Amino acid sequence: MAFQVYNASAGSGKTYTLTKEYLKILLVAPANDTYKKILAITFTNKAVEEMKSRIIESLIAFTKDEVTEKTADFMREIAAEIKLDVPSIQLKSRK
């Protein structure tokens, strides 16, 4: 896979974008340990922790039978971009 670079100013949604792109890679990968092969770089430790937290929180939220509207919207957005249905996203998130 090629490198993807995002350049944006403060408050423009970089963490959201990086989180979504990271999740997309995880969810389409055939292996469950793909996270070991992803390099995501930010400029501050605070941003690293925020991104890591959002990824883990999203994966946990995706596994729930009852999800918030925000989580459902996020899953639908990802599903549309990776051509995967929501139940498949939930199953992969559990793994």
N, C-alpha and C positions, 0 to 999 in steps of 0.2 A: 504494500500500500504506500502511496506517496505521502509526503509530508503535507500537512494543511496548516497554514499560518493565518491567524486572525489578528488584525491590528485595529485597535479601537481605543477611544478615549474613556476616561473615567465615567462610570454611570451609564455606559452604553449597552450593557448586557453581556459582557464578555464571559462572566462566570456562568450565566445561563447557557450561552452558546457552547462553551467548552463542556459543560455538564451534559448537555443534550448530545453533542457529538461523541463524547466518551460512551454514553449509554447506547447510542446507535451501534457503535463498534462492538460493544459487548453483546448486544442482543442479536446481531446477525452472525456472530462468530459461531462456528460449529463446536469449538472447545469451550469448556467452562472456565479455563484458566487464562483466557486471552488478556485479562487485566494485567498479567505479568509482562506483556509485550507492548503495552501502550505507554508512551511517554507524553505527558502533558506538562508544559512548562508555563508558569506564571512568574510575575516579577516580585511578589512578596510572599512571605510565609503565611500571612493572614489570608491571602487569596487562595493559596494551596489548601489550607484548612477548610475554607468555605467551599471550594470545589469538591474536595473529598467528602465533606459532610453532605453536600447536596446529592452526590452520586449515591452514597450509602442510603440516605433517607429516601431517595427516589426508588431505589431497588426494593427497599422494605415496603414502601407505600404501594408499589406495583403488585406486591404479593397478596395484598388484602382482598377479601371477597367484596367488601364494601369500601369504596374509595371516595375521597372528596372530589368535588367538581373540578378543582384545580388539578388534582392528580389525573383524573379522567381526561381532562383536556390535554395534559402533557403526554399521556400515553397515546391518545389519538393523533396528536401532532407527530410523535415519533413513528407510530404505526404507518401513517401516510407516507412518511419520508423513506422508510425502509421496506415498505410493501409487506408488512407483517400484521396479522390481526392482533387485537388486544389480548384475547386469551393466550396466544402464543407468547406475547410479551410477559404476561403474568407467569406463565410456566417457566420461561427462561430466567426470569428474575428470581424465582424460587431456587433455581439450580445455582 
